[in-house]
């Protein structure tokens, strides 16, 4: 299997819905099943809801992306994001990159 093909398969997997038992439960009750939903949630949630999940003690978004989505790069970018808009931008940019691989 070529590296390009492997990258395409990895990207497709990262863009897919996660199994039901691994969905992300937001503090205010939303449920996220994929990176598109994560981007949309980060764009629309209140800053205090973001801070509940991402603060100096933890980053639930980064952990979910690393452990469940299996995207080390995005997990790293999310762990470095200090604000909700920065996190939303990181997810949006990564989605663009992943989607370009599966075309």
Secondary structure, DSSP 8 states (H G I E B T S, - for coil): --HHHHHHHHHHHHHS---GGG-EE-TTS-EE-SHHHHHHHHHHS-HHHHHHHBSSS-BHHHHHIIIII--HHHHHHHHH--SHHHHHHHHHHHHHHHHHH--
